[in-house]
Amino acid sequence: MLISERLNTLELTIKSSQDVKDKPATVQTSETRQLEEDKVDISEEALAASANEKNDKPTLPAHIQAIVDQVKKLKQMLEEAKAILLNLSQNNQLTDEQKSVLLKQKQSEVLSLQGAVQIAVSALRDALKEAGISDPSLILDALS
């Protein structure tokens, strides 16, 4: 059961329990027990530690982050081009000649995008190396 469904059920239970004066204001149902079981208490120390952890995590320099963003954009474009290529290959409404021309164009685009991704990833690796970034988590985040 989704949390929103549980909350709706809980609201209905509370409203119905307040309508009946013989019952206490809160009724312990399986839904309320389930909500209590799902409850998580976080101490102030844990919240502070979490905030410090987020602030302590080093970030990438702006020029490297720009390369990362470009790699992501190229990968997205590549996936879209591959999907279009697949749709074209399965399209039976086109004549063989039309299909052949469109497939060649889209295959060329896919190959170009693959090359661009490889070049961008290579540039990213070089930029990480030049910046002296050796934190494995940053490198994995940048290359993923």
C-alpha positions as CSV (number, residue, x, y, z in Angstrom):
1,M,0.0,0.0,0.0
2,L,1.4,3.4,-0.9
3,I,2.0,6.0,1.8
4,S,-0.5,8.3,0.2
5,E,-3.1,5.5,0.4
6,R,-2.2,4.9,4.0
7,L,-2.5,8.6,4.9
8,N,-5.9,8.7,3.2
9,T,-7.1,5.7,5.2
10,L,-5.7,7.2,8.4
11,E,-7.5,10.5,7.7
12,L,-10.8,8.6,7.2
13,T,-10.2,6.6,10.3
14,I,-9.6,9.7,12.4
15,K,-12.6,11.5,10.9
16,S,-14.9,8.5,11.6
17,S,-13.5,8.1,15.1
18,Q,-14.2,11.8,15.9
19,D,-17.8,11.4,14.7
20,V,-18.5,8.7,17.2
21,K,-18.2,10.0,20.8
22,D,-18.0,6.5,22.4
23,K,-14.6,5.9,20.7
24,P,-11.4,7.6,21.6
25,A,-10.1,10.4,19.3
26,T,-7.5,8.1,17.8
27,V,-8.3,4.6,16.8
28,Q,-5.4,2.1,16.5
29,T,-5.9,0.3,13.2
30,S,-3.6,-1.8,11.2
31,E,-2.9,1.2,9.0
32,T,-1.9,3.4,11.9
33,R,0.3,0.6,13.3
34,Q,1.9,0.2,9.9
35,L,2.5,4.0,9.7
36,E,4.1,3.9,13.1
37,E,6.3,1.0,12.0
38,D,7.4,3.0,8.9
39,K,8.3,6.1,11.0
40,V,12.0,7.0,11.1
41,D,13.4,9.3,13.8
42,I,16.6,11.2,12.8
43,S,18.6,12.8,15.5
44,E,20.0,16.4,15.3
45,E,23.5,14.9,15.2
46,A,22.6,12.7,12.2
47,L,21.1,15.7,10.4
48,A,24.2,17.7,11.0
49,A,26.5,14.9,9.9
50,S,24.4,14.5,6.8
51,A,24.7,18.2,6.0
52,N,28.4,18.1,6.6
53,E,28.8,15.1,4.4
54,K,27.1,16.8,1.6
55,N,29.2,19.9,2.1
56,D,32.4,17.9,2.4
57,K,32.0,16.1,-0.9
58,P,34.3,17.7,-3.3
59,T,32.8,19.0,-6.5
60,L,34.2,19.0,-10.0
61,P,35.8,22.2,-11.5
62,A,33.4,24.1,-13.8
63,H,35.3,23.2,-17.0
64,I,35.2,19.5,-16.1
65,Q,31.5,19.7,-15.1
66,A,30.8,21.3,-18.6
67,I,32.4,18.2,-20.2
68,V,30.4,15.9,-18.1
69,D,27.2,17.7,-19.1
70,Q,28.2,17.5,-22.7
71,V,28.9,13.7,-22.4
72,K,25.4,13.2,-20.9
73,K,23.8,15.3,-23.6
74,L,25.6,13.3,-26.3
75,K,24.7,10.0,-24.8
76,Q,21.0,11.0,-24.6
77,M,21.1,12.1,-28.3
78,L,22.7,8.8,-29.2
79,E,20.0,6.8,-27.4
80,E,17.3,8.8,-29.2
81,A,19.0,8.3,-32.6
82,K,19.2,4.5,-31.9
83,A,15.5,4.4,-31.0
84,I,14.6,6.2,-34.2
85,L,16.9,3.9,-36.2
86,L,15.1,0.9,-34.6
87,N,11.7,2.4,-35.4
88,L,12.7,3.0,-39.0
89,S,14.0,-0.5,-39.5
90,Q,10.6,-1.9,-38.3
91,N,8.5,0.6,-40.3
92,N,6.6,-1.2,-43.1
93,Q,4.8,1.8,-44.4
94,L,7.9,3.1,-46.3
95,T,9.0,1.8,-49.6
96,D,12.2,-0.1,-49.7
97,E,14.0,2.8,-51.3
98,Q,12.8,5.3,-48.8
99,K,13.6,3.0,-45.9
100,S,17.1,2.4,-47.3
101,V,17.9,6.1,-47.6
102,L,16.5,7.0,-44.2
103,L,18.3,4.0,-42.6
104,K,21.6,5.1,-44.1
105,Q,21.1,8.7,-42.9
106,K,20.3,7.6,-39.4
107,Q,23.1,5.0,-39.2
108,S,25.5,7.8,-40.2
109,E,24.1,10.0,-37.4
110,V,24.4,7.2,-34.9
111,L,28.1,6.6,-35.9
112,S,28.8,10.3,-35.7
113,L,27.3,10.5,-32.2
114,Q,29.2,7.4,-31.1
115,G,32.4,9.0,-32.2
116,A,31.5,12.3,-30.4
117,V,30.8,10.4,-27.2
118,Q,34.2,8.7,-27.4
119,I,36.0,12.0,-28.0
120,A,34.1,13.7,-25.2
121,V,34.9,10.8,-22.7
122,S,38.5,10.9,-23.8
123,A,38.6,14.7,-23.2
124,L,36.9,14.1,-19.8
125,R,39.5,11.6,-18.8
126,D,42.3,13.9,-19.8
127,A,40.8,16.9,-17.9
128,L,40.4,14.7,-14.8
129,K,44.0,13.7,-15.1
130,E,45.3,17.2,-15.7
131,A,43.2,18.5,-12.7
132,G,44.8,15.9,-10.5
133,I,41.4,14.5,-9.5
134,S,42.0,11.1,-8.0
135,D,38.9,10.7,-5.8
136,P,37.3,7.5,-7.1
137,S,33.8,8.6,-6.3
138,L,34.2,11.8,-8.3
139,I,35.8,9.9,-11.2
140,L,33.0,7.4,-11.3
141,D,30.3,10.1,-11.1
142,A,32.0,12.0,-13.9
143,L,32.4,8.9,-16.2
144,S,29.0,7.4,-15.5
